[in-house]
Amino acid sequence: EELGLVLQKLTPEVREELQAPASLEGVLVLVPIARSPAAMEWRLRTGDVITEINGEKVSDPERVKELIETEDELRMMINRDGYVGPLNIRRR
């Protein structure tokens, strides 16, 4: 993947596997590819859940990729192990 990310839709089965609450919506980061922007600059980790990008709630991996590819500045909300926080990204 050019973005350095492998993403998966957050299904009820995936939520159960992650022991995440049923209310959690978003897109799961399966693999940030080593030395990719996603891993090196953005600091995304396996198991992160992207819940929002630029104020838009996201649940479809294709929509996440579209936003990442078309926006120069991104404000992601990330759920990491139950803690939610912003991740600001400026693409070159």
Summary of the structure (lengths in Angstrom):
residues: 92
radius of gyration: 12.1
end to end distance: 17.5
largest distance: 36.9
contacts: 257
relative contact order: 0.21
helix: 23%
strand: 37%
